Amino acid sequence: MIAHPLIYEPFPPKMVGRETTFYMGRQPGRHLIENRLALAGIKATPLQVNEIARRLRVDQRSVDKGEAQMTFYQIKKLLRELRKGLTEEDFWRIVEQVTRQKPKSPLTS
């Protein structure tokens, strides 16, 4: 994390009942790892820092890309369906179900 939270958080998350969540990218650098360890009061040798970085990269790669891609397309499809709205026919069908009446003028498409 950057040393000055105001750079990435314009106001403290606690003001709105939230808290900061930390996500590490795919290629964590030594400096980031060393900084996080120091903040936690953990002393690590350069060899240990390298091993931590290596394991973080392996954990990131272990996600099944095919499965992740499938999930992405499923979510994309659901979002498309949510955004499409209702047709004119859908509108009049609902009106008829609720009122048990059909429009008298040729408003339907």
N, C-alpha and C positions, 0 to 999 in steps of 0.2 A: 504494500500500500504506500501511497505517496505520504510524505511526512506531514503535509498540511491538508487536512480533510476538506477545508473550504474550496480546494481546487476541484474536487469531484463531488462534494455534497454542499449545495448552496445553503442548506440549513440542517441542523442536527436531526437525524431520523427519529429520535425519541420524541421530538415535538409532535409527531403525527403517529405515535405509538409503534414505531418500527425500529429496527436496528440495522447497522451496517452488515452486509453479507460479503464475504471475501471469496472471489473466484480466481483461481490461478490459471493463467493461459497455458498453452501447449508447450511452450519453450521457456520454462522459468529460468531466469539468470541466477548466477551465483550470488550477485549482490542482493537480489530479492530474498533468496533463501537465507543468506547470512543475516539480513536485516530482520526477517521474521523470527529467526532463532534468537537473535540478541534481544528482541522485544519480549520474548518468552523466557529469557534468562537461561537459554540453553547454549552451552559451549560445544562447538563441533570443529573437528579438524577439517582441513581442505579435502581430505579423502572422503570424509563423511558427508560433506556438502555435495561433492560430486556424486556420491551414491544416492543421496536424496534426490538430486536433480534427475539422475538416470531413472530411478523408480517412478518419479512423477511423470516422466515422458512415457514410460511403459504403461502406466495406468491409463493415461490419456489414449494411447493407441489400442488398448484392449476393448474399447467400445466397438461393437460390431457395426461397421459402416453400412452394410446392407440393411440391417435392422433399423438403424438410425434414419437412413434415407426413406425406408418404408413408412416409418412413423411421421417423418416430415411431410410426405405426400398425403398421408391420411389426414393430418392436421390441415394441410392446405385445402384439401377437398372439403372438409367440414367448414372451414372458413368461407369458402366460395358458396356453399349452400346457405350459410347464415346470411351472407350479404345479398343473395339474389332477390330477396323480397317476394312479394306475392303478385300473381298475375291478375288481370281484370276478372278472369273466370273464377279464380280463387276468391276474390272479393265478393262476387255475386253469389257464389255457392254458400259462403258463410252468412251473407245477408239472408238468403233463402232459408238456411237452417235455423237461424235465430228468429226471423219474423214469420216464417212459413208463407212468404209472399215472393212473387217474382216481379221484377220491374215492369211497369206498364208501357214505358216508352223504350225504344230501341237503344238503350244505353249500353247493353252488353255487347261485347265485341264478337 
